Amino acid sequence: MLIVVTFLVDFIWLCYWGSAWSEDNLAETWERGVQHFVLVLSIINFLVKLGVIALVVMTEKSNISENIPSKLSSMLPISNQ
């Protein structure tokens, strides 16, 4: 559950800073380089977390569907019905 929460926080972070840093601001060239480096590493981190979440859902499908409420389980594609 914690990785899903941090995945959502990363998404919000990327949306906010990705748009703020892509604007034409008066940052010096080395600052632009650092900003791009941070954004690239953040995107890589985001994609790795997405892969981990997908693998966990695929391997623990039965445990996940057993532990969520039945009303919510019927709405999700991971239910075993």
Secondary structure as GFF3:
##gff-version 3
##sequence-region A 1 81
A	DSSP	alpha_helix	2	22	.	.	.	ID=ss1
A	DSSP	alpha_helix	29	59	.	.	.	ID=ss2
A	DSSP	alpha_helix	61	67	.	.	.	ID=ss3
A	DSSP	alpha_helix	70	75	.	.	.	ID=ss4
###
